[in-house]
Amino acid sequence: MTDSEDDTGVPVHCDACETRTRVPLSDLADAIERHNEDVHDGEPVAEVDPVLKEQLADLVVEDLGLLEEDA
């Protein structure tokens, strides 16, 4: 992965390589897997930006109503 000036796509971080890039959603899983296989012997090092992952998880929980109390 390389740093990208393009602000489109999903932010991907690899702390081991100290790289940040953005990948189109349609290529996300393949790009992360390819990077981890090629650079880190398959170890799951590169990942979607952790802050974005947390925000998405919060939205899913809210959307599914998992925190709502039954009346």
C-alpha positions in Angstrom: 0.0 0.0 0.0 1.1 3.5 -0.6 0.0 6.9 0.7 -2.6 8.4 -1.6 -3.6 12.0 -2.2 -7.0 10.8 -3.4 -9.6 11.4 -0.7 -12.1 8.9 -2.1 -12.4 5.4 -0.8 -12.2 3.8 2.6 -9.2 4.7 4.7 -6.8 1.8 5.4 -4.0 1.9 7.9 -1.0 -0.4 8.4 0.8 0.6 11.5 3.6 -1.9 10.9 4.5 -0.2 7.6 3.4 3.2 8.8 1.3 3.6 5.6 -2.1 5.1 5.1 -4.1 4.9 1.9 -7.7 5.0 0.6 -9.2 2.0 -1.3 -12.4 1.9 -3.2 -15.0 -0.1 -1.2 -15.3 -2.6 -4.0 -11.6 -3.4 -3.7 -11.3 -3.1 0.1 -11.2 -6.8 1.2 -8.9 -7.8 -1.6 -6.5 -4.9 -1.1 -6.1 -5.6 2.7 -5.7 -9.3 2.1 -3.2 -8.8 -0.6 -1.1 -6.3 1.5 -1.1 -8.6 4.5 -0.2 -11.6 2.4 2.5 -9.9 0.4 4.1 -7.8 3.2 3.2 -9.5 6.5 3.1 -13.2 5.7 -0.6 -13.3 6.1 -0.8 -11.6 9.5 -3.8 -9.3 9.8 -1.8 -6.1 10.2 -3.4 -3.7 7.7 -7.0 -2.8 8.5 -9.7 -0.3 7.9 -9.1 2.9 10.0 -10.0 1.9 13.5 -11.9 5.1 14.2 -14.0 4.5 11.1 -14.6 0.9 12.2 -15.9 2.1 15.6 -18.1 4.7 14.0 -19.6 2.1 11.6 -20.2 -0.4 14.5 -22.0 2.4 16.5 -24.2 3.1 13.5 -25.1 -0.6 13.0 -25.9 -1.0 16.7 -28.1 2.1 16.6 -29.8 1.1 13.3 -30.6 -2.4 14.6 -31.9 -1.0 17.9 -29.6 -3.2 19.9 -29.3 -0.7 22.8 -33.0 0.0 23.1 -34.7 -1.2 26.2 -37.9 -3.2 25.8 -40.9 -1.4 27.2 
